[in-house]
């Protein structure tokens, strides 16, 4: 967190990856089933929270503009995915124990 803003989380990293693939905030928003406004606000928050912007606008010619990840944006994705993998590996035993405690009936009822 940076002040009242949440700098990063799984949804924001997913959005960054979509922007990297699509080259557009609006296309990435559609891919992630977000409104354009929500996606733009998420990008704006991330750009405010980090020392360097993670996403920049590109002015376009005939086809219009778009957006692209900066080197910092690419690095943030890599770091976050590495952290996720380490957390998953570190909690594998507990995850298996929890799985054994889950009900096999739908809804968890008896």
Backbone as JSON Lines, residues from 0, in Angstrom:
{"i":0,"aa":"X","n":[0.84,-1.2,0.0],"ca":[0.0,0.0,0.0],"c":[0.87,1.24,0.0]}
{"i":1,"aa":"X","n":[0.4,2.25,-0.64],"ca":[1.06,3.54,-0.65],"c":[0.03,4.55,-0.2]}
{"i":2,"aa":"X","n":[0.11,4.98,1.07],"ca":[-0.94,5.84,1.6],"c":[-2.25,5.07,1.61]}
{"i":3,"aa":"X","n":[-3.28,5.63,1.0],"ca":[-4.58,4.96,0.91],"c":[-4.71,4.11,-0.36]}
{"i":4,"aa":"X","n":[-3.72,4.16,-1.22],"ca":[-3.79,3.44,-2.49],"c":[-3.17,2.06,-2.38]}
{"i":5,"aa":"X","n":[-3.78,1.08,-3.01],"ca":[-3.21,-0.27,-3.08],"c":[-2.42,-0.33,-4.38]}
{"i":6,"aa":"X","n":[-1.1,-0.43,-4.23],"ca":[-0.21,-0.33,-5.38],"c":[-0.33,-1.51,-6.32]}
{"i":7,"aa":"X","n":[-0.52,-2.71,-5.78],"ca":[-0.44,-3.89,-6.62],"c":[-1.21,-5.04,-5.99]}
{"i":8,"aa":"X","n":[-1.71,-5.9,-6.81],"ca":[-2.41,-7.1,-6.38],"c":[-2.6,-7.99,-7.6]}
{"i":9,"aa":"X","n":[-3.21,-9.16,-7.4],"ca":[-3.34,-10.09,-8.52],"c":[-4.13,-9.54,-9.7]}
{"i":10,"aa":"X","n":[-5.2,-8.8,-9.45],"ca":[-5.99,-8.23,-10.55],"c":[-5.21,-7.19,-11.33]}
{"i":11,"aa":"X","n":[-4.41,-6.41,-10.65],"ca":[-3.61,-5.38,-11.32],"c":[-2.51,-6.01,-12.16]}
{"i":12,"aa":"X","n":[-1.9,-7.08,-11.65],"ca":[-0.86,-7.76,-12.42],"c":[-1.48,-8.43,-13.65]}
{"i":13,"aa":"X","n":[-2.65,-9.03,-13.48],"ca":[-3.36,-9.62,-14.62],"c":[-3.63,-8.54,-15.68]}
{"i":14,"aa":"X","n":[-4.06,-7.38,-15.23],"ca":[-4.34,-6.27,-16.15],"c":[-3.06,-5.83,-16.87]}
{"i":15,"aa":"X","n":[-1.95,-5.73,-16.14],"ca":[-0.68,-5.37,-16.78],"c":[-0.33,-6.38,-17.87]}
{"i":16,"aa":"X","n":[-0.49,-7.66,-17.58],"ca":[-0.19,-8.68,-18.58],"c":[-1.09,-8.53,-19.81]}
{"i":17,"aa":"X","n":[-2.36,-8.24,-19.58],"ca":[-3.29,-8.04,-20.7],"c":[-2.91,-6.82,-21.53]}
{"i":18,"aa":"X","n":[-2.5,-5.75,-20.88],"ca":[-2.07,-4.54,-21.6],"c":[-0.83,-4.88,-22.44]}
{"i":19,"aa":"X","n":[0.08,-5.65,-21.87],"ca":[1.27,-6.06,-22.61],"c":[0.92,-6.85,-23.86]}
{"i":20,"aa":"X","n":[-0.07,-7.73,-23.76],"ca":[-0.51,-8.54,-24.9],"c":[-1.29,-7.72,-25.92]}
{"i":21,"aa":"X","n":[-2.22,-6.91,-25.41],"ca":[-3.19,-6.22,-26.29],"c":[-2.7,-4.88,-26.82]}
{"i":22,"aa":"X","n":[-1.79,-4.22,-26.09],"ca":[-1.32,-2.9,-26.52],"c":[-2.36,-1.82,-26.36]}
{"i":23,"aa":"X","n":[-3.33,-2.07,-25.46],"ca":[-4.44,-1.13,-25.29],"c":[-5.11,-1.37,-23.95]}
{"i":24,"aa":"X","n":[-5.4,-0.28,-23.24],"ca":[-6.12,-0.4,-21.97],"c":[-7.55,-0.87,-22.22]}
{"i":25,"aa":"X","n":[-8.19,-0.34,-23.26],"ca":[-9.58,-0.73,-23.52],"c":[-9.68,-2.19,-23.91]}
{"i":26,"aa":"X","n":[-8.77,-2.68,-24.75],"ca":[-8.78,-4.1,-25.13],"c":[-8.47,-4.97,-23.91]}
{"i":27,"aa":"X","n":[-7.51,-4.55,-23.1],"ca":[-7.17,-5.3,-21.9],"c":[-8.35,-5.33,-20.93]}
{"i":28,"aa":"X","n":[-9.07,-4.23,-20.83],"ca":[-10.25,-4.17,-19.96],"c":[-11.29,-5.18,-20.42]}
{"i":29,"aa":"X","n":[-11.52,-5.24,-21.72],"ca":[-12.48,-6.22,-22.25],"c":[-12.03,-7.64,-21.94]}
{"i":30,"aa":"X","n":[-10.75,-7.91,-22.15],"ca":[-10.21,-9.24,-21.88],"c":[-10.39,-9.64,-20.42]}
{"i":31,"aa":"X","n":[-10.26,-8.67,-19.51],"ca":[-10.34,-8.93,-18.07],"c":[-11.76,-8.76,-17.54]}
{"i":32,"aa":"X","n":[-12.71,-8.43,-18.42],"ca":[-14.12,-8.2,-18.04],"c":[-14.24,-7.05,-17.04]}
{"i":33,"aa":"X","n":[-13.54,-5.96,-17.34],"ca":[-13.58,-4.74,-16.54],"c":[-14.12,-3.61,-17.4]}
{"i":34,"aa":"X","n":[-14.69,-2.61,-16.76],"ca":[-15.04,-1.4,-17.51],"c":[-13.74,-0.67,-17.84]}
{"i":35,"aa":"X","n":[-13.79,0.12,-18.9],"ca":[-12.61,0.89,-19.26],"c":[-12.21,1.8,-18.1]}
{"i":36,"aa":"X","n":[-13.21,2.43,-17.49],"ca":[-12.94,3.35,-16.38],"c":[-12.21,2.64,-15.23]}
{"i":37,"aa":"X","n":[-12.68,1.45,-14.89],"ca":[-12.04,0.68,-13.8],"c":[-10.6,0.35,-14.16]}
{"i":38,"aa":"X","n":[-10.39,-0.13,-15.39],"ca":[-9.03,-0.48,-15.83],"c":[-8.13,0.76,-15.82]}
{"i":39,"aa":"X","n":[-8.65,1.88,-16.34],"ca":[-7.86,3.1,-16.38],"c":[-7.5,3.55,-14.96]}
{"i":40,"aa":"X","n":[-8.46,3.47,-14.04],"ca":[-8.19,3.83,-12.64],"c":[-7.14,2.92,-12.02]}
{"i":41,"aa":"X","n":[-7.18,1.64,-12.34],"ca":[-6.16,0.71,-11.82],"c":[-4.78,1.08,-12.34]}
{"i":42,"aa":"X","n":[-4.7,1.39,-13.62],"ca":[-3.42,1.8,-14.22],"c":[-2.94,3.1,-13.59]}
{"i":43,"aa":"X","n":[-3.84,4.05,-13.43],"ca":[-3.48,5.33,-12.84],"c":[-2.95,5.15,-11.41]}
{"i":44,"aa":"X","n":[-3.6,4.31,-10.64],"ca":[-3.15,4.04,-9.26],"c":[-1.75,3.43,-9.28]}
{"i":45,"aa":"X","n":[-1.54,2.43,-10.14],"ca":[-0.21,1.82,-10.19],"c":[0.85,2.85,-10.6]}
{"i":46,"aa":"X","n":[0.53,3.65,-11.6],"ca":[1.49,4.66,-12.05],"c":[1.81,5.68,-10.97]}
{"i":47,"aa":"X","n":[0.83,5.99,-10.13],"ca":[1.06,6.93,-9.03],"c":[1.92,6.32,-7.92]}
{"i":48,"aa":"X","n":[1.75,5.03,-7.7],"ca":[2.38,4.37,-6.56],"c":[3.85,4.01,-6.77]}
{"i":49,"aa":"X","n":[4.24,3.8,-8.01],"ca":[5.62,3.39,-8.28],"c":[6.45,4.59,-8.71]}
{"i":50,"aa":"X","n":[7.76,4.46,-8.53],"ca":[8.67,5.55,-8.87],"c":[8.63,5.9,-10.34]}
{"i":51,"aa":"X","n":[8.41,4.89,-11.17],"ca":[8.3,5.1,-12.61],"c":[6.95,4.57,-13.06]}
{"i":52,"aa":"X","n":[6.38,5.12,-14.13],"ca":[5.1,4.59,-14.62],"c":[5.29,3.15,-15.12]}
{"i":53,"aa":"X","n":[4.24,2.34,-14.95],"ca":[4.27,0.96,-15.42],"c":[3.64,0.85,-16.81]}
{"i":54,"aa":"X","n":[2.76,1.79,-17.13],"ca":[2.07,1.81,-18.41],"c":[2.14,3.24,-18.95]}
{"i":55,"aa":"X","n":[2.42,3.35,-20.24],"ca":[2.41,4.67,-20.89],"c":[1.5,4.62,-22.1]}
{"i":56,"aa":"X","n":[0.96,5.77,-22.43],"ca":[0.12,5.9,-23.63],"c":[1.03,6.08,-24.84]}
{"i":57,"aa":"X","n":[0.55,5.53,-25.94],"ca":[1.26,5.75,-27.19],"c":[0.29,6.46,-28.13]}
{"i":58,"aa":"X","n":[0.76,7.54,-28.71],"ca":[-0.1,8.25,-29.66],"c":[-0.02,7.5,-30.97]}
{"i":59,"aa":"X","n":[-1.16,7.38,-31.59],"ca":[-1.21,6.59,-32.82],"c":[-1.57,7.43,-34.0]}
{"i":60,"aa":"X","n":[-1.37,6.86,-35.12],"ca":[-1.74,7.52,-36.37],"c":[-3.1,7.03,-36.8]}
{"i":61,"aa":"X","n":[-3.13,6.38,-37.94],"ca":[-4.37,5.93,-38.55],"c":[-5.17,4.99,-37.64]}
{"i":62,"aa":"X","n":[-4.5,4.07,-36.99],"ca":[-5.19,3.07,-36.16],"c":[-5.51,3.56,-34.77]}
{"i":63,"aa":"X","n":[-5.12,4.76,-34.43],"ca":[-5.35,5.27,-33.08],"c":[-4.18,4.97,-32.17]}
{"i":64,"aa":"X","n":[-4.33,5.35,-30.94],"ca":[-3.26,5.17,-29.98],"c":[-3.35,3.85,-29.27]}
{"i":65,"aa":"X","n":[-2.71,3.78,-28.17],"ca":[-2.72,2.55,-27.39],"c":[-1.97,2.76,-26.1]}
{"i":66,"aa":"X","n":[-1.55,1.67,-25.53],"ca":[-0.78,1.72,-24.29],"c":[0.26,0.62,-24.34]}
{"i":67,"aa":"X","n":[1.35,0.84,-23.65],"ca":[2.36,-0.21,-23.58],"c":[3.0,-0.21,-22.21]}
{"i":68,"aa":"X","n":[3.51,-1.38,-21.85],"ca":[4.21,-1.51,-20.58],"c":[5.58,-0.88,-20.71]}
{"i":69,"aa":"X","n":[6.03,-0.27,-19.64],"ca":[7.4,0.23,-19.57],"c":[8.29,-0.92,-19.09]}
{"i":70,"aa":"X","n":[9.59,-0.68,-19.07],"ca":[10.5,-1.68,-18.52],"c":[10.15,-1.96,-17.06]}
{"i":71,"aa":"X","n":[9.75,-0.9,-16.34],"ca":[9.35,-1.07,-14.93],"c":[8.1,-1.94,-14.84]}
{"i":72,"aa":"X","n":[7.16,-1.76,-15.74],"ca":[5.95,-2.58,-15.75],"c":[6.27,-4.04,-15.98]}
{"i":73,"aa":"X","n":[7.15,-4.32,-16.93],"ca":[7.58,-5.69,-17.2],"c":[8.25,-6.3,-15.96]}
{"i":74,"aa":"X","n":[9.11,-5.51,-15.32],"ca":[9.84,-5.98,-14.13],"c":[8.88,-6.29,-12.99]}
{"i":75,"aa":"X","n":[7.87,-5.44,-12.8],"ca":[6.88,-5.64,-11.74],"c":[6.15,-6.97,-11.94]}
{"i":76,"aa":"X","n":[5.77,-7.26,-13.18],"ca":[5.09,-8.54,-13.47],"c":[5.99,-9.7,-13.09]}
{"i":77,"aa":"X","n":[7.25,-9.65,-13.53],"ca":[8.2,-10.73,-13.24],"c":[8.37,-10.93,-11.74]}
{"i":78,"aa":"X","n":[8.56,-9.83,-11.02],"ca":[8.76,-9.93,-9.57],"c":[7.52,-10.49,-8.87]}
{"i":79,"aa":"X","n":[6.35,-10.01,-9.27],"ca":[5.11,-10.45,-8.63],"c":[4.88,-11.94,-8.89]}
{"i":80,"aa":"X","n":[5.09,-12.4,-10.12],"ca":[4.88,-13.81,-10.43],"c":[5.9,-14.7,-9.7]}
{"i":81,"aa":"X","n":[7.12,-14.23,-9.52],"ca":[8.11,-14.98,-8.73],"c":[7.68,-15.07,-7.27]}
{"i":82,"aa":"X","n":[7.16,-13.97,-6.73],"ca":[6.67,-13.97,-5.35],"c":[5.51,-14.94,-5.19]}
{"i":83,"aa":"X","n":[4.59,-14.93,-6.16],"ca":[3.45,-15.85,-6.14],"c":[3.9,-17.3,-6.11]}
{"i":84,"aa":"X","n":[4.87,-17.63,-6.96],"ca":[5.39,-18.99,-7.04],"c":[6.04,-19.41,-5.73]}
{"i":85,"aa":"X","n":[6.82,-18.52,-5.14],"ca":[7.47,-18.82,-3.86],"c":[6.44,-19.03,-2.77]}
{"i":86,"aa":"X","n":[5.4,-18.2,-2.74],"ca":[4.34,-18.34,-1.74],"c":[3.6,-19.67,-1.93]}
{"i":87,"aa":"X","n":[3.32,-20.01,-3.18],"ca":[2.64,-21.28,-3.47],"c":[3.49,-22.47,-3.01]}
{"i":88,"aa":"X","n":[4.77,-22.43,-3.34],"ca":[5.68,-23.51,-2.93],"c":[5.78,-23.61,-1.41]}
{"i":89,"aa":"X","n":[5.84,-22.46,-0.75],"ca":[6.01,-22.44,0.71],"c":[4.77,-22.94,1.45]}
{"i":90,"aa":"X","n":[3.61,-22.85,0.83],"ca":[2.37,-23.24,1.52],"c":[1.76,-24.52,0.96]}
{"i":91,"aa":"X","n":[2.53,-25.26,0.19],"ca":[2.02,-26.47,-0.45],"c":[1.52,-27.51,0.58]}
{"i":92,"aa":"X","n":[2.26,-27.73,1.65],"ca":[1.87,-28.71,2.66],"c":[0.55,-28.32,3.31]}
{"i":93,"aa":"X","n":[0.43,-27.04,3.69],"ca":[-0.8,-26.57,4.32],"c":[-1.97,-26.62,3.34]}
{"i":94,"aa":"X","n":[-1.72,-26.32,2.09],"ca":[-2.76,-26.39,1.08],"c":[-3.3,-27.8,0.92]}
{"i":95,"aa":"X","n":[-2.42,-28.77,0.93],"ca":[-2.85,-30.17,0.84],"c":[-3.66,-30.57,2.06]}
{"i":96,"aa":"X","n":[-3.23,-30.11,3.25],"ca":[-3.97,-30.42,4.48],"c":[-5.37,-29.8,4.44]}
{"i":97,"aa":"X","n":[-5.48,-28.57,3.95],"ca":[-6.79,-27.92,3.82],"c":[-7.67,-28.67,2.82]}
{"i":98,"aa":"X","n":[-7.07,-29.08,1.73],"ca":[-7.81,-29.81,0.69],"c":[-8.46,-31.07,1.27]}
{"i":99,"aa":"X","n":[-7.74,-31.76,2.13],"ca":[-8.26,-32.99,2.74],"c":[-9.45,-32.71,3.65]}
{"i":100,"aa":"X","n":[-9.54,-31.49,4.17],"ca":[-10.62,-31.13,5.08],"c":[-11.88,-30.64,4.36]}
{"i":101,"aa":"X","n":[-11.77,-30.39,3.06],"ca":[-12.92,-29.92,2.3],"c":[-13.94,-31.03,2.1]}
{"i":102,"aa":"X","n":[-15.19,-30.64,2.1],"ca":[-16.27,-31.58,1.83],"c":[-16.24,-31.99,0.37]}
{"i":103,"aa":"X","n":[-16.59,-33.21,0.1],"ca":[-16.65,-33.67,-1.28],"c":[-18.02,-33.44,-1.9]}
{"i":104,"aa":"X","n":[-18.99,-33.03,-1.07],"ca":[-20.32,-32.72,-1.6],"c":[-20.37,-31.27,-1.99]}
{"i":105,"aa":"X","n":[-21.13,-30.96,-3.0],"ca":[-21.25,-29.58,-3.48],"c":[-21.87,-28.7,-2.39]}
{"i":106,"aa":"X","n":[-21.29,-27.54,-2.18],"ca":[-21.82,-26.59,-1.2],"c":[-21.35,-26.86,0.22]}
{"i":107,"aa":"X","n":[-20.62,-27.95,0.41],"ca":[-20.06,-28.23,1.73],"c":[-21.05,-28.8,2.75]}
{"i":108,"aa":"X","n":[-22.29,-29.0,2.36],"ca":[-23.3,-29.52,3.29],"c":[-23.19,-31.02,3.48]}
{"i":109,"aa":"X","n":[-23.98,-31.53,4.42],"ca":[-23.96,-32.99,4.68],"c":[-25.16,-33.65,4.09]}
